[in-house]
Amino acid sequence: MTPNQACLNLLGLSRRAKKQIAGEGLTLAAIRNQSAKLVFIASDAGPTTAKKFHDKAQSYDVPVIDTFTKAELNAAAGNKRTVYAITDRGFAEKMVAIMTH
């Protein structure tokens, strides 16, 4: 299994465990109230959306993964969204570890 596939599998697990927030407004709120431990931004997101979430995540020191397309994220998470936040530290740390190796 590739690291990308392992990370997407964990994204699906996080949804089933109710440790995921989907959508721009909810993700922005989660970053601001510091419940977001990791943010996924689709690689084919609009430039304004991508910049907004990169900047916000950076200012709150939240890691960002922007490797996957909308289609890949949607297939893994089961939602049609461009931005996702992971609210569980364990899931977030494992996903970051997988993607940085």
Biotite code that builds the C-alpha atoms (Angstrom):
import biotite.structure as struc

atoms = struc.array([
    struc.Atom([0.000, 0.000, 0.000], chain_id="A", res_id=1, res_name="MET", atom_name="CA", element="C"),
    struc.Atom([1.361, 3.406, -0.943], chain_id="A", res_id=2, res_name="THR", atom_name="CA", element="C"),
    struc.Atom([1.676, 6.190, 1.652], chain_id="A", res_id=3, res_name="PRO", atom_name="CA", element="C"),
    struc.Atom([-0.992, 8.178, -0.237], chain_id="A", res_id=4, res_name="ASN", atom_name="CA", element="C"),
    struc.Atom([-3.441, 5.265, -0.098], chain_id="A", res_id=5, res_name="GLN", atom_name="CA", element="C"),
    struc.Atom([-2.709, 4.660, 3.605], chain_id="A", res_id=6, res_name="ALA", atom_name="CA", element="C"),
    struc.Atom([-3.402, 8.332, 4.359], chain_id="A", res_id=7, res_name="CYS", atom_name="CA", element="C"),
    struc.Atom([-6.667, 8.282, 2.396], chain_id="A", res_id=8, res_name="LEU", atom_name="CA", element="C"),
    struc.Atom([-7.721, 5.119, 4.268], chain_id="A", res_id=9, res_name="ASN", atom_name="CA", element="C"),
    struc.Atom([-7.141, 6.947, 7.556], chain_id="A", res_id=10, res_name="LEU", atom_name="CA", element="C"),
    struc.Atom([-9.193, 9.873, 6.244], chain_id="A", res_id=11, res_name="LEU", atom_name="CA", element="C"),
    struc.Atom([-12.104, 7.484, 5.715], chain_id="A", res_id=12, res_name="GLY", atom_name="CA", element="C"),
    struc.Atom([-11.604, 5.974, 9.172], chain_id="A", res_id=13, res_name="LEU", atom_name="CA", element="C"),
    struc.Atom([-11.573, 9.428, 10.770], chain_id="A", res_id=14, res_name="SER", atom_name="CA", element="C"),
    struc.Atom([-14.966, 10.168, 9.214], chain_id="A", res_id=15, res_name="ARG", atom_name="CA", element="C"),
    struc.Atom([-16.448, 6.942, 10.541], chain_id="A", res_id=16, res_name="ARG", atom_name="CA", element="C"),
    struc.Atom([-14.956, 7.721, 13.966], chain_id="A", res_id=17, res_name="ALA", atom_name="CA", element="C"),
    struc.Atom([-16.551, 11.199, 13.814], chain_id="A", res_id=18, res_name="LYS", atom_name="CA", element="C"),
    struc.Atom([-13.140, 12.862, 14.135], chain_id="A", res_id=19, res_name="LYS", atom_name="CA", element="C"),
    struc.Atom([-13.438, 14.827, 10.901], chain_id="A", res_id=20, res_name="GLN", atom_name="CA", element="C"),
    struc.Atom([-14.969, 18.147, 9.878], chain_id="A", res_id=21, res_name="ILE", atom_name="CA", element="C"),
    struc.Atom([-15.854, 18.738, 6.229], chain_id="A", res_id=22, res_name="ALA", atom_name="CA", element="C"),
    struc.Atom([-16.471, 22.018, 4.438], chain_id="A", res_id=23, res_name="GLY", atom_name="CA", element="C"),
    struc.Atom([-14.937, 25.466, 4.392], chain_id="A", res_id=24, res_name="GLU", atom_name="CA", element="C"),
    struc.Atom([-16.953, 27.239, 7.082], chain_id="A", res_id=25, res_name="GLY", atom_name="CA", element="C"),
    struc.Atom([-16.734, 24.459, 9.652], chain_id="A", res_id=26, res_name="LEU", atom_name="CA", element="C"),
    struc.Atom([-13.039, 23.875, 8.963], chain_id="A", res_id=27, res_name="THR", atom_name="CA", element="C"),
    struc.Atom([-12.267, 27.576, 9.341], chain_id="A", res_id=28, res_name="LEU", atom_name="CA", element="C"),
    struc.Atom([-14.106, 27.599, 12.679], chain_id="A", res_id=29, res_name="ALA", atom_name="CA", element="C"),
    struc.Atom([-12.221, 24.475, 13.806], chain_id="A", res_id=30, res_name="ALA", atom_name="CA", element="C"),
    struc.Atom([-8.875, 26.100, 12.980], chain_id="A", res_id=31, res_name="ILE", atom_name="CA", element="C"),
    struc.Atom([-9.850, 29.247, 14.880], chain_id="A", res_id=32, res_name="ARG", atom_name="CA", element="C"),
    struc.Atom([-11.043, 27.398, 17.996], chain_id="A", res_id=33, res_name="ASN", atom_name="CA", element="C"),
    struc.Atom([-7.965, 25.139, 17.756], chain_id="A", res_id=34, res_name="GLN", atom_name="CA", element="C"),
    struc.Atom([-9.893, 21.865, 17.524], chain_id="A", res_id=35, res_name="SER", atom_name="CA", element="C"),
    struc.Atom([-8.374, 21.184, 14.077], chain_id="A", res_id=36, res_name="ALA", atom_name="CA", element="C"),
    struc.Atom([-5.171, 19.131, 14.367], chain_id="A", res_id=37, res_name="LYS", atom_name="CA", element="C"),
    struc.Atom([-4.646, 18.693, 10.605], chain_id="A", res_id=38, res_name="LEU", atom_name="CA", element="C"),
    struc.Atom([-6.168, 20.281, 7.501], chain_id="A", res_id=39, res_name="VAL", atom_name="CA", element="C"),
    struc.Atom([-6.595, 18.695, 4.075], chain_id="A", res_id=40, res_name="PHE", atom_name="CA", element="C"),
    struc.Atom([-6.919, 21.078, 1.135], chain_id="A", res_id=41, res_name="ILE", atom_name="CA", element="C"),
    struc.Atom([-7.649, 19.650, -2.316], chain_id="A", res_id=42, res_name="ALA", atom_name="CA", element="C"),
    struc.Atom([-4.752, 20.211, -4.711], chain_id="A", res_id=43, res_name="SER", atom_name="CA", element="C"),
    struc.Atom([-7.257, 21.419, -7.317], chain_id="A", res_id=44, res_name="ASP", atom_name="CA", element="C"),
    struc.Atom([-8.986, 23.866, -4.953], chain_id="A", res_id=45, res_name="ALA", atom_name="CA", element="C"),
    struc.Atom([-9.361, 27.420, -6.177], chain_id="A", res_id=46, res_name="GLY", atom_name="CA", element="C"),
    struc.Atom([-6.372, 29.690, -5.554], chain_id="A", res_id=47, res_name="PRO", atom_name="CA", element="C"),
    struc.Atom([-8.335, 31.949, -3.189], chain_id="A", res_id=48, res_name="THR", atom_name="CA", element="C"),
    struc.Atom([-9.558, 29.022, -1.099], chain_id="A", res_id=49, res_name="THR", atom_name="CA", element="C"),
    struc.Atom([-6.118, 27.408, -1.009], chain_id="A", res_id=50, res_name="ALA", atom_name="CA", element="C"),
    struc.Atom([-4.421, 30.633, 0.076], chain_id="A", res_id=51, res_name="LYS", atom_name="CA", element="C"),
    struc.Atom([-7.042, 31.379, 2.740], chain_id="A", res_id=52, res_name="LYS", atom_name="CA", element="C"),
    struc.Atom([-6.682, 27.958, 4.376], chain_id="A", res_id=53, res_name="PHE", atom_name="CA", element="C"),
    struc.Atom([-2.884, 27.794, 4.049], chain_id="A", res_id=54, res_name="HIS", atom_name="CA", element="C"),
    struc.Atom([-2.563, 31.209, 5.692], chain_id="A", res_id=55, res_name="ASP", atom_name="CA", element="C"),
    struc.Atom([-5.091, 30.478, 8.450], chain_id="A", res_id=56, res_name="LYS", atom_name="CA", element="C"),
    struc.Atom([-3.567, 27.069, 9.224], chain_id="A", res_id=57, res_name="ALA", atom_name="CA", element="C"),
    struc.Atom([-0.069, 28.556, 9.296], chain_id="A", res_id=58, res_name="GLN", atom_name="CA", element="C"),
    struc.Atom([-1.082, 31.339, 11.682], chain_id="A", res_id=59, res_name="SER", atom_name="CA", element="C"),
    struc.Atom([-2.611, 28.777, 14.075], chain_id="A", res_id=60, res_name="TYR", atom_name="CA", element="C"),
    struc.Atom([0.276, 26.295, 13.562], chain_id="A", res_id=61, res_name="ASP", atom_name="CA", element="C"),
    struc.Atom([-1.928, 23.541, 12.071], chain_id="A", res_id=62, res_name="VAL", atom_name="CA", element="C"),
    struc.Atom([-0.242, 21.189, 9.571], chain_id="A", res_id=63, res_name="PRO", atom_name="CA", element="C"),
    struc.Atom([-1.677, 21.060, 6.043], chain_id="A", res_id=64, res_name="VAL", atom_name="CA", element="C"),
    struc.Atom([-1.750, 18.247, 3.489], chain_id="A", res_id=65, res_name="ILE", atom_name="CA", element="C"),
    struc.Atom([-2.555, 19.430, -0.034], chain_id="A", res_id=66, res_name="ASP", atom_name="CA", element="C"),
    struc.Atom([-1.410, 16.405, -2.027], chain_id="A", res_id=67, res_name="THR", atom_name="CA", element="C"),
    struc.Atom([-4.795, 14.966, -2.970], chain_id="A", res_id=68, res_name="PHE", atom_name="CA", element="C"),
    struc.Atom([-7.343, 16.088, -5.554], chain_id="A", res_id=69, res_name="THR", atom_name="CA", element="C"),
    struc.Atom([-10.992, 16.765, -4.738], chain_id="A", res_id=70, res_name="LYS", atom_name="CA", element="C"),
    struc.Atom([-11.935, 13.434, -6.327], chain_id="A", res_id=71, res_name="ALA", atom_name="CA", element="C"),
    struc.Atom([-9.462, 11.499, -4.150], chain_id="A", res_id=72, res_name="GLU", atom_name="CA", element="C"),
    struc.Atom([-10.558, 13.264, -0.960], chain_id="A", res_id=73, res_name="LEU", atom_name="CA", element="C"),
    struc.Atom([-14.249, 12.859, -1.785], chain_id="A", res_id=74, res_name="ASN", atom_name="CA", element="C"),
    struc.Atom([-13.854, 9.149, -2.516], chain_id="A", res_id=75, res_name="ALA", atom_name="CA", element="C"),
    struc.Atom([-12.013, 8.572, 0.765], chain_id="A", res_id=76, res_name="ALA", atom_name="CA", element="C"),
    struc.Atom([-14.181, 10.758, 2.994], chain_id="A", res_id=77, res_name="ALA", atom_name="CA", element="C"),
    struc.Atom([-17.563, 10.229, 1.369], chain_id="A", res_id=78, res_name="GLY", atom_name="CA", element="C"),
    struc.Atom([-18.339, 13.956, 1.161], chain_id="A", res_id=79, res_name="ASN", atom_name="CA", element="C"),
    struc.Atom([-18.144, 16.376, -1.753], chain_id="A", res_id=80, res_name="LYS", atom_name="CA", element="C"),
    struc.Atom([-15.894, 18.959, -0.101], chain_id="A", res_id=81, res_name="ARG", atom_name="CA", element="C"),
    struc.Atom([-12.661, 20.763, -0.899], chain_id="A", res_id=82, res_name="THR", atom_name="CA", element="C"),
    struc.Atom([-11.405, 21.202, 2.675], chain_id="A", res_id=83, res_name="VAL", atom_name="CA", element="C"),
    struc.Atom([-11.360, 18.794, 5.622], chain_id="A", res_id=84, res_name="TYR", atom_name="CA", element="C"),
    struc.Atom([-10.122, 19.109, 9.191], chain_id="A", res_id=85, res_name="ALA", atom_name="CA", element="C"),
    struc.Atom([-9.080, 16.221, 11.424], chain_id="A", res_id=86, res_name="ILE", atom_name="CA", element="C"),
    struc.Atom([-9.980, 16.864, 15.075], chain_id="A", res_id=87, res_name="THR", atom_name="CA", element="C"),
    struc.Atom([-8.195, 13.912, 16.674], chain_id="A", res_id=88, res_name="ASP", atom_name="CA", element="C"),
    struc.Atom([-4.509, 14.283, 17.509], chain_id="A", res_id=89, res_name="ARG", atom_name="CA", element="C"),
    struc.Atom([-3.778, 10.566, 16.995], chain_id="A", res_id=90, res_name="GLY", atom_name="CA", element="C"),
    struc.Atom([-5.253, 10.488, 13.482], chain_id="A", res_id=91, res_name="PHE", atom_name="CA", element="C"),
    struc.Atom([-3.513, 13.751, 12.595], chain_id="A", res_id=92, res_name="ALA", atom_name="CA", element="C"),
    struc.Atom([-0.076, 12.653, 13.818], chain_id="A", res_id=93, res_name="GLU", atom_name="CA", element="C"),
    struc.Atom([-0.330, 9.304, 12.006], chain_id="A", res_id=94, res_name="LYS", atom_name="CA", element="C"),
    struc.Atom([-1.379, 10.968, 8.726], chain_id="A", res_id=95, res_name="MET", atom_name="CA", element="C"),
    struc.Atom([1.458, 13.505, 8.921], chain_id="A", res_id=96, res_name="VAL", atom_name="CA", element="C"),
    struc.Atom([3.932, 10.712, 9.726], chain_id="A", res_id=97, res_name="ALA", atom_name="CA", element="C"),
    struc.Atom([2.758, 8.669, 6.722], chain_id="A", res_id=98, res_name="ILE", atom_name="CA", element="C"),
    struc.Atom([2.936, 11.620, 4.334], chain_id="A", res_id=99, res_name="MET", atom_name="CA", element="C"),
    struc.Atom([6.384, 12.807, 5.458], chain_id="A", res_id=100, res_name="THR", atom_name="CA", element="C"),
    struc.Atom([8.101, 9.441, 4.970], chain_id="A", res_id=101, res_name="HIS", atom_name="CA", element="C"),
])
